[in-house]
Amino acid sequence: MKVNLFEGVYSAQESKELLTQMIHVKIKFNEQKIAENSNEEDIKMREQRIKLLQKELYEARQFIDQQNSSISITGEISIQN
């Protein structure tokens, strides 16, 4: 099953807002899991994931800032068994 969250052409500002909000949701999810007192290995994995998401967001925002036109973004979730 696939869920198409968004697909379209956005201004640079809209693109940054959309990506920032989506990544912040995932970061918050990981922070909540850490707060639920997972085991140490799980906490380290989630902390690494948060750092990676923050890095990817920074790089995406830098990329968008360098563009001189609208940005095409597609976001799809694939759900599998």
N, C-alpha and C positions, 0 to 999 in steps of 0.2 A: 504494500500500500504506500502511496506517496501523498504527501500534503504539500501543496504549493503555498508557502507563506507569503511570498511576494515575488513579483516579476514586473519589471518596468524600467523606465528611464527617469532618473531623478537628477535634480540639480546637485552640485557639489555639497552644499549645505545639507540638503535633505538626505543625501547618501551618507554623510558622516553621522547625522542624527540617527538614521535607521540602523546602521552598523553598530554605533555606540550603544544604543538601547538593547539591541539583540545580544551583544556580547556581555553587557552588564547583567542581563537576565541569567546567562550561563555562569558568570562569576558569582552572582548572588546564590545560585543553586549550590555551587561547590562550597561556598562559605557556610551555608546552612548545614550541609552535610558534615563539615568539619566541626561545627558547633554542637552537633548531635553526638560528639565524642566517639568518633570512629576509631579504629585501631591506628597505631602510629604509621604503619605502612600506607594505609589509605589516606591519612592526613597528608603525608609527604607527597603522594601522587596527586592529590587535589591541589595542594599548594603549587606544585609544578605546573599543573594545568592552568591555574589562575595566572601564573606568570607568563605562560605561553599565550594565553588569550589577551593579556594586556599588551604583550609585544606585537601580536598580530594586529590588534586594534591600532596601535601606534603606526605600524607600517602601512596599514590600509588608509589611515587618515593622511599620512604623508603622500601616498600615491594619489589619492583623490585631490589633494592640494596642488599637485603638479599638472593636473589635467586642465585643459582649456575648454572643455565642453561638458555636456551632461554625461552622467554615468549610468550605464546599464547594469542592473543588479538582479540576480535570480537567486532565490532562497527556497530550497526544497528539502523536505525531510522524508527519508525513506524508512519505513517501518517494516521490519522483517521478523520472521520467526526462526 
